[in-house]
Amino acid sequence: MSMSLEPFLLSLAAGMATGIGGMIVASRRKVSDRAVSFSMGLASGVMLLVSFNNLFLEAVELLTHHELIVMFSLGAFAMIALDLTVPHIEATARREESVNPKMLRAGMLIAIGVTLHNLPEGLVVTTGYMYTPRLGLIIAIAIMLHNIPEGIATAIPLMTAGMRRSRIATITFLSGLAEPVAALAGIAAFHLLDKIVIGFSLAFAAGVMTYITADELIPVAHEYGHKHVVSVGLLLGIIFALSIDVILS
């Protein structure tokens, strides 16, 4: 299989996980708050471990400490700027029991925000894979686990607004397609890069994933209550990511 095709397929699989989250909501009358809290906690643990144990440590080998700090910060601040520009899942992720006409508009805005947030995630998978296939696979697994609860949180306001289940599933799947599209752009550009720029990309990706975890996954998980469930999920996510790292080494 072509080296260019593999990161695209990994990004496609990770992106489709957003649609899986949407289908979970669309296929059930209710997704328990405990299940959402646990899944987001699990994804948080995986994302944090991959950010520092994989992306960050690989970047250390290629950059000076000053370069590492600058690029990590740029990745985080880029996501902050995106969050300030586009609404994302924390805005209305918490389920409302009564139907609110404004929820449809809010849900669509969140779906757009998720789509835009998926773009850098596709680039992250490509960056990791083109450095080493093992790193790309680990990142793709982490993002996949992150995207399932993200799809759930995206679908909940749409379901509350009374949108058809089939349309909810379609919207969440389409939002995930931003990742393989971004992966293709990354593949096209990556062949032109040297090791220093690869190091920049890895550190930048670590900042992106850390910010997503700190600003999106953990706070939204706590909005659903069950803080101990979130903590258990986070710890199990770290253990899972460590296990995957050992299996693939």
N, C-alpha and C positions, 0 to 999 in steps of 0.2 A: 504494500500500500504506500502511496506517495506520502512523504513527510509533510507536504502541505495539506493533504487531505485529512490526516489524523487529528490535528488540533481543531480543524473545522468540525469534524464529527464529535469530538469531545465537547466542544462549545454547544453544538446542536443538542446533544443529550442533556447537558446542564441547563440549557435554556428551556427545553421541553418540560423540565421539572416544575417550572412555574405553572404550566398548563395542568400538570398532575395535581398541584395544589388546588387549582380552580375546579377541577373535576371532582375532587374530594368534597368540596362545598356543594357543587351542583348535584351530586349524586345522593346527598344526605340532607335530611331536614335540619340537622344541627350538628356542628362539630363542637365537641366539648371544650370548654376553656382550659381544662387541665391538659388535654391533648395538644392544643395550640401552644401553651406555655412550655410543655416538655419539648416539642419539636423545635421551637425557637431557641430554647436553652441548648439543645443538642447541636444545632447548627452554629450557635455562638462558640461553643467549645471547639468545634472542628475548624471554624474560620480563624479563631485566635491562634490555635496551635500551628496551622498552616502558615499564617502570616509571619510568625516569628521563627518557628522551627525550620521552615523551608524557605520561603521567599527572602526573609531578612538575612538569614544565615548564608544563603547563596550570594546575596548582594554584598555581604561583608568581604567575600573573597575577591570581589572585582573593583570595589570602590574604597576611597579613603573614608574616614569617619565623618568628615565634614560633608562630603558628597552624599553619603548615606543619610545623614540627618536632613539635608536639604531636599533630597528626592522623596524620602518618606513623608516629610512635611507637605511637600507639593501634592502628593497623592491624597493625603487627608484633606487639605484645603480645597483641592479640586472638587471633592465630593461635598464639602461644606457649601461651596458656591453653587453646585447643582441643587442641593437641598433647599437653599434659599430661593432658588429660581423656580423650582417645580415642586408641587406637593408630593409627598410620598406616604408610605403606609401608616406612619405613626399618627397621621391626621385623623383618620376615622377607622382605624383597625378594630377598635373595640366595638363589639356588636351592640346595636341598638335593638330593643325589643319591639318598639313600635315603628311602623313604616313611616319614613320621613321623605317627602318629595325631593328634598335637597340631596338625599343620599345618592341618587342616580348621577347627578352632576359630579358630586364628590368622588364617587366610585370611578367614573370615567377619567377624572383628573389624576386620580391615584394610579390608574392603569397606564396613563401616559407617563407619569413619573417613574413607574417601575420599568417601563420600556427604555427610558433614557438612562436609568441606573444600570440596566443590563448591558449597555454598550461597553463601559469600561471593564465589566466582568469578562466579556468575550476577549478583550485585549489581554486581560490577565492570564487567561488560559493559554493563549497563543504565546505570550512572553515566556511562561513557564515551560511549555512544551518545546519550544525552539531552543531553549537553553539545555534542558534534558527532558526526554519523553516521560520519565518517571515523575518529575516535578509537575509537568502538565497534567498528568493523570491524577495526582494527589489534589491539585487545585480544582480540577473539574469535579471531583467527588465532593470537595468542600462546598463549592458553589451550588452543586446539585442539591445537597442537603439544605442549603440556605434558601434555595428557590422554592422548595415545596411549601414551607410555612409562609413565604412571601406571597405565593399564589393564593394560599388560603386567606391571608389577610386582605389581599386585593379583591377577592371574590365576595367576601362577607358584605361590604356595603352595597355591592351590585345585587346580591341576593335579597338584602333587606329592602332595596328600592323596588323589588318586584320584577327584575329583569328575567327573561327566559333562561332556563338552565343551559340550553344549548349555546346561547349567545355568551353567557358567562364563560363557558369552557373555551369558546372560540377566542374571546378577547384575551384571556390569560395565556393561551397557547401562542397567539400572535405577539404578545408582549415579550415572550421568551425568545422569539426569532431574532430579536435585536442582538443577542449574543453571537450566534454564528455569523451574522452579517459583519459585526465588528471583528470577529476572528479572521474573516477573509481579508479585511483591510489590514489587519495586523500581519497576516502572512505575507501580503504583497510588500509591505514596508520592511519586514524583519530581515529579509535577505540583504538589505542594504546597510545593516547596522553592524558595528564592531562590538567587541566585548565590553567596552566602557559604557556604551549606550545600552547594551543588554543589562548591565548592572544597574544603570539608572532606571530602566523599566521594571526590574525586579523590586527595587526599593520603593518605587512609585506604587507598584501593585500592592506591596505590603501596607502602605499607608491607606490605600483605597479599601482593602479588606478589613483593616483594623477599624477604620471609621464606620464602615457599614455595620460591623458588629456592635460597636459602642453606641452608635446613635440610633440604629434601627432595630436590630434583633433583640438585644437585652432590654431596652426600655419598653418596647411593644410587648415582649413576653411578660413583663411585670404588670402591664396594664390589664392582663387577663387574670391577675391574681396568682395564687399558688406559687409564692416566691421560692419555697423549698423545692417544688417540682422543677422550676427553672434552674436552680442551683444543681440539682441532681443531673438534669439533662446536660448542663454545661460540663460537669465533670466527666460524664459518660462520653460526651463529644470529644473531649481531650483524649480520653483513653482510646476511643475509636480511631481518632486521627493518628495517635502514636502507633496503634496496632497496624493500621494501613501502611504507615511509613516503614515498619519492620518487615511486613509481608512483601513490599515492593523493593526492599533494599537488596 
